[in-house]
Amino acid sequence: MSMSEQASGEAASRLIDRRILELEGWRGETLARMRSLILEADPEMVEEWKWMGTPVWSHGGIVCTGESYKNVVKLTFAKGAKVPDPSGLFNSSLEGNTRRAIDVHEGEKVDARAFKALVKAAVAVNGAKGKR
């Protein structure tokens, strides 16, 4: 399967694994850590691969994407403006009416407990629990 194709489930997981390996260094480590926290927060999360190479995590709709850039790993929550963020993890895309993001720079660590709570809240906003 090509890195530019769309995929879900096992195929998407393999593409995400490959992306993490290709990134190497702090960006690969950061994306791997955040992915692990997402899957720990919600074991029913579905991994997807969309938009020509973007890891996506969904449960009852898109929860978040994991993009990597030169200076940042960005986790964009599709409905982040509706997600309670008592720990103040959202630090990017704050002006929009829909999305919110967390930009993780080299050397930064995201609070695992707060992040998992944010993921669970995003799943709840999607209404996933009522749809299963």
Secondary structure, DSSP 8 states (H G I E B T S, - for coil): --TTS-EEHHHHHHHHHHHHHHH-HHHHHHHHHHHHHHHHH-TT-EEEEETTTEEEEESSSEEEEEEE-SS-EEEEETTGGGS--TT----BSTTSSS-EEEEE-TT----HHHHHHHHHHHHHHHTHHHH-
